[in-house]
Amino acid sequence: MQPDQAPSLYDRLGGVYNIATVVDDLIDRVMSDPRLNKNPAVDEAHHRVSPAGFKFLVTEMVCWAGGGPQQYSGRPMGDSHRHLSITEDEWDSFMDDLHQSLAKFQVPPAEESELVAIVESTKDAIVVVPPLGAGPPNQ
């Protein structure tokens, strides 16, 4: 870091250990959230993937996106989520889980806003919007 350069989000969050702690809590919330698991495809995915592996990839992604030295090694968001038919309501439930985890660890407002913006940048690749006139996705 250059002397006149502001610290990265990664550094302001305290690095990989602090990020991993928040991600650990978030993924535990997400994987047991009945609002998300009412979607059969999401429920099946939550029982098929290893929680530890999921936590690793999310930690890696947040660290990378926050300016840390990690490189995200997972699949693109669309490839890993599109088949789950995630709805707008399910996205909102996920975001609620995220806000609960950030509040639990007292992430400061500025850093919370930056993290939320990073997560929001993935929404278009994750949420499936049904074609006009098609009605809501099957649940």
N, C-alpha and C positions, 0 to 999 in steps of 0.2 A: 504494500500500500504506500502510495506517495504521501508525503507530509501534508499536502494541501487537498488530498482526496478524502472524501467522506467515507466512513466505514461502510462496508457492504451490509445488506440485510443479514446475511449469514453471520457476520461478525457481531452485529448488534443483537442477534438472538442468542449469542453465546456459542456458536459452532455446532458441530455435529451431535455432541452429547445432549445438549438442550433440545435441539430439533428432534432428535430420535425419541426423547422422552415425551414430547407433545404428540408426535406421530403415533407412538405406542398407545397412548390414551385414545387418540382419535380413531385408530383402526379398531381397537376394542369396542368403541361406541358403534362404529359403522357396521361391524360384522354382527352385532347383536341387536341392531335397531329394527324393531318390527315394522316401522314405516317403510324401510328399504326392503326387508325380507318378505314383504307381502308380494313383491314381484318375484314369481317363481324362478326366473332366470338369474336374478341377483342372489336369491337364497341358495340356489344350486352352486353358483360361483363362490359364494362365501363358505360353502362346505367342501368345495373342490380344491381351493388354493390354500396354501400354508399361510396362516396369519404371520408367521415370522418372515416369510418371503415377501408378503405384501407390505409389511412394515419396512423391510429393507428397501424395496423399490420406491416407496413413497418418501422415505427419509432421503434417499439418494436424489430423488427429483427435487425436493424442497431445497436441499443443500445446493444443488446445481443452479436452480432457478434463483436462489438468493445470493448467488455470487461466490459460493464456496468452491473448493477444489474438486469436488466429486463430479463424475460424469454420469448422467442418467443412462442406465443400460437396459431399461425396459422397452416394451413395445410402444408405438405411438398410441395416444389416448383413444383415438377413434377405433383402431384395431382391437384394443383390449376392452372397449366398452360398448361399441355400437350394437353388437348382437344381444346386449342385455335389455334393450328397449327401455332405457331409463327415461322417466317422464320429468316434466317440469316440477311436479310435486315432490318426486323423489330427490331431485336436485336440491330443492329447498330444504328437505329433511337432512340431506348430507351437509348442507351449509349450516344448518342449525347445530348439527353435531360438531362441526368445525369450530363454530363460535363458542360452544360449551367447553371444548378442550382448550381453546385459547384463553378463555376466562379462567378456567381452573388453574392455569399456570401464570396468570396475570401478565400475559403478553401486552406490552404497552400499546396504546391506540395507534401510533404511527406505524409500528411494525405489524400490528394486526391488519391495518388497512393495506399494507403492501402484500402481506400473505394472501389476504382475500382477493386482491387484484390478480395475483398469480394463479390462484385456484379458478377464479372467474374466467381467466383467459383460456381455460380448457373446456369450458361449458359447451361450446358449439360442437366439439368433437365427441362429447359424452351424451348429451341429451338428444333423444330422438324426437323430432317434431313430426307428427303424422301429416301426410299431405292434406291440403285443404279438402274438406268434405269427407275425409276418411274416418272422422271420429277419433275418440281416444284409443291408445294402444290396448290390446287385450291384456287383462290382468287376472 
